[in-house]
Amino acid sequence: MTGRRVWWSVLALVVVGIVVLPLLGGLGGASGQPVRSALVGRAAPALAGPTLDGGSFDLGALRGQVVLVNVWASWCGPCRDELPLIAKTEQRLAPAGLRVVTIDTRDGPVAARSLLAETGATGLTTVLDPDGRLAVSWGAHGVPETFLLDPSGTIQAFHPGPINQEWVRSHVDPLVDAS
């Protein structure tokens, strides 16, 4: 094949991929099944580090409680939309035992504080992850991603992308109610 034919062939494959993959449900396949983390059903990875407010955090201190862990970044548009729901969920369910911990990944503290203030989510415990290593250790492939831990520290649910009120009602509320 000539160089020009190769180029057009590659372009055609890319265009077909862009059109066909969304119709098949993305990389998850044609079944429409949600993406599942390999960590669901396993003990949560370690989560410890400095927090946005200048303190330190260790997930082990929350053993015995239901914990929602959310991975986000200030440069992520869907994260901006999701943070108010996460803050409201914590406010509503904290008296029943829910704890929320967020991981601000590949970001800086100034940008993180600014976004939390803009979205009314300043009360969230936020662990800093400037190099992305914490997020990777949790199996996060992007932002936002959310993990739900039962009181024993086992990951019971995972959601790639922004969560919504329906996900909170179907996953978080029942786990908090059962604990």
GROMACS elastic network, one bead per residue, 0.5 to 0.9 nm:
[ bonds ]
;  ai    aj funct       b0    kb
    1     4     6  0.80414   500
    1     5     6  0.60590   500
    1     6     6  0.63711   500
    2     5     6  0.53100   500
    2     6     6  0.63643   500
    2     7     6  0.87170   500
    3     6     6  0.52033   500
    3     7     6  0.62380   500
    3     8     6  0.87904   500
    4     7     6  0.51244   500
    4     8     6  0.63341   500
    4     9     6  0.86557   500
    5     8     6  0.51422   500
    5     9     6  0.60784   500
    5    10     6  0.86019   500
    6     9     6  0.50443   500
    6    10     6  0.61648   500
    6    11     6  0.85443   500
    7    10     6  0.52332   500
    7    11     6  0.61677   500
    7    12     6  0.86464   500
    8    12     6  0.60721   500
    8    13     6  0.86413   500
    9    12     6  0.51143   500
    9    13     6  0.63104   500
    9    14     6  0.87195   500
   10    13     6  0.51506   500
   10    14     6  0.62590   500
   10    15     6  0.86994   500
   11    14     6  0.51276   500
   11    15     6  0.62181   500
   11    16     6  0.86199   500
   12    15     6  0.51681   500
   12    16     6  0.61314   500
   12    17     6  0.85261   500
   13    16     6  0.51038   500
   13    17     6  0.60514   500
   13    18     6  0.86043   500
   14    17     6  0.50172   500
   14    18     6  0.61686   500
   14    19     6  0.86676   500
   15    18     6  0.50957   500
   15    19     6  0.62489   500
   15    20     6  0.84960   500
   16    19     6  0.51779   500
   16    20     6  0.57782   500
   16    21     6  0.81605   500
   17    20     6  0.52193   500
   17    21     6  0.56067   500
   17    22     6  0.85144   500
   18    21     6  0.59637   500
   18    22     6  0.71266   500
   19    22     6  0.63925   500
   19    23     6  0.70230   500
   20    23     6  0.51908   500
   20    24     6  0.63689   500
   20    25     6  0.89113   500
   20    26     6  0.84582   500
   21    24     6  0.51456   500
   21    25     6  0.63982   500
   21    27     6  0.69146   500
   21    29     6  0.84026   500
   21    30     6  0.89903   500
   22    25     6  0.50982   500
   22    27     6  0.83443   500
   23    26     6  0.71797   500
   23    30     6  0.80294   500
   24    27     6  0.78582   500
   24    28     6  0.80854   500
   24    29     6  0.58819   500
   24    31     6  0.79031   500
   24    32     6  0.77229   500
   25    28     6  0.60344   500
   25    29     6  0.56794   500
   25    30     6  0.55726   500
   25    31     6  0.75437   500
   25    32     6  0.57413   500
   25    33     6  0.84341   500
   26    29     6  0.61746   500
   26    30     6  0.78800   500
   26    32     6  0.87729   500
   27    30     6  0.85020   500
   27    35     6  0.88235   500
   28    31     6  0.75687   500
   28    32     6  0.69746   500
   28    33     6  0.67901   500
   28    34     6  0.69679   500
   28    35     6  0.60930   500
   29    32     6  0.65453   500
   29    33     6  0.76303   500
   30    33     6  0.80146   500
   31    34     6  0.88441   500
   33    36     6  0.86466   500
   34   159     6  0.83599   500
   34   160     6  0.87233   500
   35   158     6  0.84765   500
   35   159     6  0.77014   500
   35   160     6  0.71878   500
   36    39     6  0.83870   500
   36    40     6  0.74085   500
   36   157     6  0.84670   500
   36   158     6  0.66435   500
   36   159     6  0.77014   500
   36   160     6  0.83926   500
   37    40     6  0.57007   500
   37   139     6  0.73302   500
   37   140     6  0.86219   500
   37   157     6  0.83770   500
   37   158     6  0.62576   500
   37   159     6  0.82701   500
   37   160     6  0.87192   500
   38    41     6  0.81568   500
   38    42     6  0.82211   500
   38   139     6  0.79677   500
   39    42     6  0.52911   500
   39    43     6  0.75257   500
   39    44     6  0.73376   500
   39    45     6  0.86691   500
   39   138     6  0.78896   500
   39   139     6  0.75429   500
   39   154     6  0.87283   500
   39   155     6  0.65838   500
   39   156     6  0.87684   500
   39   157     6  0.89932   500
   39   158     6  0.84291   500
   40    43     6  0.82530   500
   40    44     6  0.86294   500
   40   147     6  0.84916   500
   40   148     6  0.89686   500
   40   154     6  0.75552   500
   40   156     6  0.55484   500
   40   157     6  0.60541   500
   40   158     6  0.68247   500
   41    44     6  0.89090   500
   41   154     6  0.60018   500
   41   155     6  0.54522   500
   41   156     6  0.57936   500
   41   157     6  0.81925   500
   42    45     6  0.87519   500
   42   153     6  0.83974   500
   42   154     6  0.53154   500
   42   155     6  0.58051   500
   42   156     6  0.81307   500
   43   149     6  0.85688   500
   43   152     6  0.80808   500
   43   153     6  0.56546   500
   43   155     6  0.61593   500
   44    47     6  0.83075   500
   44   138     6  0.77467   500
   44   149     6  0.73490   500
   44   153     6  0.57957   500
   44   154     6  0.56213   500
   44   155     6  0.57858   500
   45   137     6  0.68457   500
   45   138     6  0.61755   500
   46    58     6  0.79691   500
   46    59     6  0.69367   500
   46    60     6  0.79051   500
   46   134     6  0.84852   500
   46   137     6  0.81256   500
   46   138     6  0.83879   500
   47    57     6  0.77329   500
   47    58     6  0.59176   500
   47    59     6  0.53501   500
   47    60     6  0.79533   500
   47   127     6  0.84857   500
   47   134     6  0.70844   500
   47   137     6  0.88447   500
   47   138     6  0.86023   500
   48    56     6  0.73504   500
   48    57     6  0.52092   500
   48    59     6  0.62439   500
   48    60     6  0.84657   500
   48   127     6  0.75534   500
   48   134     6  0.85409   500
   49    55     6  0.86159   500
   49    56     6  0.55422   500
   49    57     6  0.54413   500
   49    58     6  0.67942   500
   49   127     6  0.61035   500
   49   128     6  0.68527   500
   49   129     6  0.80614   500
   49   134     6  0.89947   500
   50    53     6  0.83708   500
   50    54     6  0.65991   500
   50    55     6  0.58271   500
   50    57     6  0.62398   500
   50   126     6  0.85053   500
   50   127     6  0.57960   500
   50   128     6  0.58972   500
   50   129     6  0.85038   500
   51    54     6  0.54370   500
   51    55     6  0.52066   500
   51    56     6  0.52573   500
   51    57     6  0.64623   500
   51   103     6  0.89800   500
   51   125     6  0.70810   500
   51   126     6  0.53790   500
   51   128     6  0.55483   500
   52    55     6  0.72823   500
   52    56     6  0.87116   500
   52   104     6  0.87037   500
   52   109     6  0.64180   500
   52   112     6  0.80745   500
   52   113     6  0.75985   500
   52   125     6  0.76548   500
   52   126     6  0.55505   500
   52   127     6  0.62391   500
   52   128     6  0.62336   500
   53    56     6  0.85413   500
   53   125     6  0.81855   500
   53   126     6  0.78210   500
   56   127     6  0.78217   500
   57    60     6  0.89097   500
   57    61     6  0.82325   500
   57   125     6  0.84043   500
   57   126     6  0.86705   500
   57   127     6  0.69495   500
   58    61     6  0.58551   500
   58    62     6  0.79127   500
   59    62     6  0.55578   500
   59    63     6  0.73195   500
   59    67     6  0.89252   500
   59   101     6  0.85603   500
   59   153     6  0.88734   500
   60    63     6  0.54747   500
   60   153     6  0.83463   500
   61    64     6  0.87497   500
   62    65     6  0.57711   500
   62    66     6  0.81035   500
   62    67     6  0.75714   500
   62    99     6  0.78213   500
   62   151     6  0.81465   500
   62   153     6  0.85309   500
   63    66     6  0.81952   500
   63    67     6  0.87906   500
   63   150     6  0.88220   500
   63   151     6  0.59184   500
   63   152     6  0.62659   500
   63   153     6  0.62612   500
   64   150     6  0.78377   500
   64   152     6  0.58722   500
   64   153     6  0.75844   500
   64   179     6  0.88355   500
   65    97     6  0.60900   500
   65    98     6  0.65283   500
   65    99     6  0.70351   500
   65   149     6  0.82630   500
   65   150     6  0.67774   500
   65   152     6  0.76682   500
   65   153     6  0.81609   500
   65   176     6  0.85636   500
   65   179     6  0.77341   500
   66    97     6  0.64813   500
   66    98     6  0.50597   500
   66    99     6  0.62355   500
   66   100     6  0.85918   500
   66   148     6  0.74363   500
   66   149     6  0.56534   500
   66   152     6  0.83793   500
   66   153     6  0.80111   500
   66   172     6  0.85140   500
   66   175     6  0.72575   500
   66   176     6  0.63083   500
   66   179     6  0.74740   500
   67    97     6  0.86017   500
   67    98     6  0.57945   500
   67   100     6  0.56176   500
   67   101     6  0.72086   500
   67   147     6  0.82718   500
   67   148     6  0.59369   500
   67   149     6  0.50563   500
   67   150     6  0.67224   500
   67   151     6  0.75438   500
   67   153     6  0.81422   500
   68    86     6  0.89232   500
   68    90     6  0.88337   500
   68    98     6  0.74039   500
   68    99     6  0.63071   500
   68   101     6  0.62456   500
   68   102     6  0.81057   500
   68   146     6  0.70369   500
   68   147     6  0.58539   500
   68   149     6  0.62616   500
   68   150     6  0.89910   500
   68   172     6  0.80164   500
   69    99     6  0.86266   500
   69   100     6  0.60137   500
   69   102     6  0.54885   500
   69   103     6  0.73685   500
   69   145     6  0.83663   500
   69   146     6  0.56650   500
   69   147     6  0.50920   500
   69   148     6  0.63098   500
   69   149     6  0.78290   500
   70    86     6  0.84711   500
   70   100     6  0.77627   500
   70   101     6  0.64771   500
   70   103     6  0.61121   500
   70   104     6  0.85463   500
   70   143     6  0.87545   500
   70   144     6  0.68879   500
   70   145     6  0.57930   500
   70   147     6  0.63977   500
   70   148     6  0.87128   500
   71    79     6  0.87221   500
   71   101     6  0.88116   500
   71   102     6  0.57644   500
   71   104     6  0.61705   500
   71   105     6  0.68135   500
   71   135     6  0.67290   500
   71   140     6  0.75652   500
   71   142     6  0.82389   500
   71   143     6  0.60141   500
   71   144     6  0.53408   500
   71   145     6  0.52198   500
   71   146     6  0.62982   500
   71   147     6  0.85866   500
   72    75     6  0.87216   500
   72    76     6  0.71375   500
   72    78     6  0.89758   500
   72    79     6  0.58310   500
   72    80     6  0.87178   500
   72    83     6  0.87432   500
   72   102     6  0.71885   500
   72   103     6  0.61843   500
   72   104     6  0.51972   500
   72   105     6  0.61345   500
   72   106     6  0.89056   500
   72   142     6  0.83495   500
   72   143     6  0.51098   500
   72   145     6  0.70779   500
   72   146     6  0.89344   500
   73    76     6  0.54828   500
   73    77     6  0.87809   500
   73    79     6  0.67252   500
   73    80     6  0.84393   500
   73   103     6  0.81328   500
   73   104     6  0.52144   500
   73   105     6  0.55389   500
   73   106     6  0.68404   500
   73   107     6  0.60284   500
   73   108     6  0.88385   500
   73   111     6  0.87223   500
   73   112     6  0.70829   500
   73   115     6  0.89011   500
   73   143     6  0.68648   500
   73   144     6  0.75943   500
   74    77     6  0.77985   500
   74    79     6  0.72325   500
   74    80     6  0.70771   500
   74   104     6  0.77484   500
   74   105     6  0.87149   500
   74   107     6  0.68053   500
   74   108     6  0.83919   500
   74   111     6  0.60176   500
   74   112     6  0.54224   500
   74   113     6  0.86990   500
   74   114     6  0.82098   500
   74   115     6  0.59212   500
   74   116     6  0.84027   500
   75    79     6  0.81759   500
   75    80     6  0.83354   500
   75   107     6  0.78406   500
   75   111     6  0.82472   500
   75   112     6  0.88975   500
   75   115     6  0.89571   500
   76    79     6  0.52487   500
   76    80     6  0.65634   500
   76   143     6  0.68990   500
   76   144     6  0.76458   500
   77    80     6  0.52060   500
   77    81     6  0.66867   500
   77    82     6  0.88787   500
   78    81     6  0.50829   500
   78    82     6  0.61596   500
   78    83     6  0.87495   500
   78   143     6  0.80605   500
   78   144     6  0.70087   500
   78   161     6  0.74668   500
   78   162     6  0.60636   500
   79    83     6  0.60087   500
   79   143     6  0.70593   500
   79   144     6  0.56364   500
   79   161     6  0.83524   500
   79   162     6  0.66070   500
   80    83     6  0.57063   500
   80    84     6  0.78479   500
   80   115     6  0.70974   500
   80   116     6  0.84333   500
   80   118     6  0.87102   500
   80   119     6  0.69032   500
   81    84     6  0.68588   500
   81    85     6  0.80366   500
   81   119     6  0.80240   500
   81   162     6  0.78539   500
   82    85     6  0.55649   500
   82    86     6  0.64951   500
   82    87     6  0.89465   500
   82   119     6  0.89499   500
   82   144     6  0.82764   500
   82   162     6  0.57171   500
   82   163     6  0.66285   500
   82   164     6  0.74611   500
   83    86     6  0.50369   500
   83    87     6  0.61777   500
   83    88     6  0.86047   500
   83   115     6  0.89590   500
   83   116     6  0.76128   500
   83   119     6  0.64927   500
   83   120     6  0.80697   500
   83   121     6  0.63150   500
   83   162     6  0.89066   500
   84    87     6  0.51351   500
   84    88     6  0.61373   500
   84    89     6  0.85040   500
   84   116     6  0.87179   500
   84   119     6  0.56417   500
   84   120     6  0.62480   500
   84   121     6  0.59372   500
   85    88     6  0.50697   500
   85    89     6  0.59471   500
   85    90     6  0.85531   500
   85   121     6  0.88270   500
   85   163     6  0.82513   500
   85   164     6  0.73543   500
   85   165     6  0.74383   500
   86    89     6  0.50622   500
   86    90     6  0.62644   500
   86    91     6  0.86968   500
   86   100     6  0.78867   500
   86   121     6  0.78403   500
   86   124     6  0.85553   500
   86   163     6  0.84191   500
   86   164     6  0.89957   500
   87    90     6  0.52115   500
   87    91     6  0.62819   500
   87    92     6  0.86905   500
   87   100     6  0.82689   500
   87   119     6  0.89343   500
   87   120     6  0.75329   500
   87   121     6  0.52449   500
   87   122     6  0.82204   500
   87   123     6  0.74072   500
   87   124     6  0.66035   500
   88    91     6  0.50052   500
   88    92     6  0.60627   500
   88    93     6  0.85050   500
   88   121     6  0.82347   500
   89    92     6  0.51518   500
   89    93     6  0.59783   500
   89    94     6  0.80533   500
   89    98     6  0.86854   500
   89   100     6  0.86826   500
   89   165     6  0.88348   500
   89   168     6  0.77779   500
   89   172     6  0.89411   500
   90    93     6  0.52642   500
   90    94     6  0.53369   500
   90    95     6  0.88033   500
   90    98     6  0.65577   500
   90    99     6  0.66446   500
   90   100     6  0.61675   500
   90   124     6  0.81913   500
   91    94     6  0.56402   500
   91    95     6  0.78461   500
   91    98     6  0.89894   500
   92    95     6  0.71786   500
   92    96     6  0.82639   500
   92    98     6  0.88682   500
   93    96     6  0.52020   500
   93    97     6  0.64910   500
   93    98     6  0.54343   500
   93    99     6  0.81517   500
   93   173     6  0.79792   500
   93   176     6  0.76847   500
   94    97     6  0.50163   500
   94    99     6  0.61678   500
   94   100     6  0.84826   500
   95    98     6  0.73372   500
   96   176     6  0.67270   500
   96   177     6  0.76072   500
   96   179     6  0.86289   500
   97   176     6  0.66827   500
   97   179     6  0.79280   500
   98   172     6  0.85230   500
   98   176     6  0.64463   500
   99   125     6  0.89315   500
  100   124     6  0.67995   500
  100   125     6  0.67988   500
  100   126     6  0.89288   500
  101   124     6  0.66910   500
  101   125     6  0.50833   500
  101   126     6  0.59876   500
  101   127     6  0.73568   500
  102   124     6  0.69932   500
  102   125     6  0.61009   500
  102   127     6  0.61174   500
  102   128     6  0.86763   500
  102   146     6  0.89629   500
  103   125     6  0.85610   500
  103   126     6  0.56345   500
  103   128     6  0.60676   500
  103   129     6  0.64632   500
  103   134     6  0.77774   500
  103   135     6  0.72236   500
  104   107     6  0.64106   500
  104   108     6  0.82379   500
  104   109     6  0.84827   500
  104   112     6  0.71084   500
  104   126     6  0.64619   500
  104   127     6  0.61679   500
  104   128     6  0.52540   500
  104   129     6  0.56959   500
  104   130     6  0.74716   500
  104   132     6  0.86686   500
  104   135     6  0.86642   500
  105   108     6  0.83537   500
  105   127     6  0.85422   500
  105   128     6  0.65652   500
  105   130     6  0.54672   500
  105   131     6  0.69600   500
  105   132     6  0.52208   500
  105   133     6  0.82886   500
  105   134     6  0.77589   500
  105   135     6  0.66180   500
  105   143     6  0.84880   500
  106   128     6  0.86095   500
  106   129     6  0.61564   500
  106   131     6  0.52825   500
  106   132     6  0.52022   500
  106   133     6  0.88802   500
  107   110     6  0.87540   500
  107   111     6  0.71684   500
  107   112     6  0.70181   500
  107   128     6  0.80437   500
  107   129     6  0.72857   500
  107   130     6  0.52671   500
  107   131     6  0.79706   500
  107   132     6  0.86030   500
  108   111     6  0.56139   500
  108   112     6  0.62042   500
  108   113     6  0.87487   500
  108   128     6  0.81377   500
  108   129     6  0.87218   500
  108   130     6  0.64824   500
  109   113     6  0.59748   500
  109   114     6  0.84407   500
  109   128     6  0.75915   500
  109   130     6  0.87269   500
  110   113     6  0.52962   500
  110   114     6  0.62195   500
  110   115     6  0.87855   500
  111   114     6  0.50956   500
  111   115     6  0.62751   500
  111   116     6  0.86784   500
  112   115     6  0.52860   500
  112   116     6  0.61983   500
  112   117     6  0.86018   500
  113   116     6  0.51763   500
  113   117     6  0.61197   500
  113   118     6  0.85935   500
  113   122     6  0.73946   500
  114   117     6  0.51941   500
  114   118     6  0.61748   500
  114   119     6  0.87007   500
  115   119     6  0.61204   500
  115   120     6  0.84717   500
  115   121     6  0.82234   500
  115   122     6  0.86760   500
  116   119     6  0.52438   500
  116   120     6  0.59661   500
  116   123     6  0.83849   500
  116   124     6  0.83492   500
  117   120     6  0.52159   500
  117   121     6  0.62414   500
  117   122     6  0.55227   500
  118   121     6  0.77890   500
  118   122     6  0.86810   500
  119   122     6  0.79327   500
  120   123     6  0.81321   500
  121   124     6  0.59916   500
  122   125     6  0.84275   500
  123   126     6  0.88202   500
  128   134     6  0.87639   500
  129   132     6  0.53506   500
  129   133     6  0.67143   500
  129   134     6  0.60335   500
  129   135     6  0.73494   500
  130   133     6  0.80446   500
  130   134     6  0.89643   500
  131   134     6  0.81143   500
  132   135     6  0.53706   500
  132   136     6  0.62500   500
  132   137     6  0.87239   500
  133   136     6  0.50956   500
  133   137     6  0.61409   500
  133   138     6  0.87286   500
  134   137     6  0.50664   500
  134   138     6  0.64433   500
  134   139     6  0.88751   500
  134   140     6  0.88349   500
  135   138     6  0.51653   500
  135   139     6  0.65255   500
  135   140     6  0.53094   500
  135   141     6  0.80060   500
  135   142     6  0.85808   500
  136   140     6  0.53579   500
  136   141     6  0.71642   500
  137   140     6  0.74912   500
  138   147     6  0.88917   500
  140   143     6  0.74669   500
  140   144     6  0.85522   500
  140   145     6  0.65356   500
  140   146     6  0.87859   500
  140   160     6  0.82684   500
  141   145     6  0.80777   500
  141   160     6  0.84024   500
  142   145     6  0.67633   500
  142   160     6  0.77788   500
  142   161     6  0.79245   500
  143   146     6  0.88202   500
  143   160     6  0.76082   500
  143   161     6  0.64562   500
  143   162     6  0.81464   500
  144   159     6  0.86286   500
  144   160     6  0.65635   500
  144   162     6  0.57026   500
  144   163     6  0.84331   500
  145   158     6  0.74572   500
  145   159     6  0.57440   500
  145   161     6  0.53776   500
  145   162     6  0.68283   500
  145   163     6  0.81691   500
  146   157     6  0.81402   500
  146   158     6  0.56282   500
  146   159     6  0.51023   500
  146   160     6  0.64620   500
  146   161     6  0.77647   500
  146   162     6  0.79029   500
  146   163     6  0.74295   500
  147   155     6  0.65711   500
  147   156     6  0.76187   500
  147   157     6  0.57535   500
  147   159     6  0.65591   500
  147   160     6  0.88519   500
  148   154     6  0.83153   500
  148   155     6  0.56376   500
  148   156     6  0.56355   500
  148   157     6  0.50394   500
  148   158     6  0.63669   500
  148   159     6  0.87580   500
  148   171     6  0.80338   500
  148   172     6  0.72409   500
  148   175     6  0.88828   500
  149   152     6  0.76746   500
  149   153     6  0.54429   500
  149   154     6  0.52866   500
  149   156     6  0.55453   500
  149   157     6  0.72507   500
  149   175     6  0.88455   500
  150   153     6  0.54409   500
  150   154     6  0.55218   500
  150   155     6  0.65038   500
  150   156     6  0.63638   500
  150   175     6  0.70181   500
  150   176     6  0.83919   500
  150   179     6  0.80885   500
  151   154     6  0.74206   500
  151   179     6  0.72683   500
  152   155     6  0.89677   500
  153   156     6  0.89292   500
  155   158     6  0.75964   500
  156   171     6  0.86513   500
  156   175     6  0.88297   500
  157   171     6  0.71647   500
  157   172     6  0.88018   500
  159   162     6  0.75685   500
  159   163     6  0.67904   500
  159   167     6  0.85260   500
  160   163     6  0.79331   500
  163   166     6  0.80932   500
  163   167     6  0.60744   500
  163   168     6  0.73484   500
  164   167     6  0.53948   500
  164   168     6  0.64916   500
  164   169     6  0.88370   500
  165   168     6  0.50256   500
  165   169     6  0.61527   500
  165   170     6  0.86060   500
  166   169     6  0.50889   500
  166   170     6  0.61003   500
  166   171     6  0.84787   500
  167   170     6  0.51421   500
  167   171     6  0.58098   500
  167   172     6  0.74147   500
  168   171     6  0.54135   500
  168   173     6  0.62438   500
  168   174     6  0.89207   500
  169   172     6  0.60802   500
  169   173     6  0.52000   500
  169   174     6  0.72983   500
  170   173     6  0.65536   500
  170   174     6  0.66947   500
  170   175     6  0.89895   500
  171   174     6  0.59381   500
  171   175     6  0.64957   500
  171   176     6  0.88795   500
  172   175     6  0.53685   500
  172   176     6  0.61731   500
  172   177     6  0.85579   500
  173   176     6  0.52385   500
  173   177     6  0.60303   500
  173   178     6  0.86144   500
  174   178     6  0.60799   500
  174   179     6  0.86696   500
  175   178     6  0.51533   500
  175   179     6  0.63213   500
  176   179     6  0.52539   500
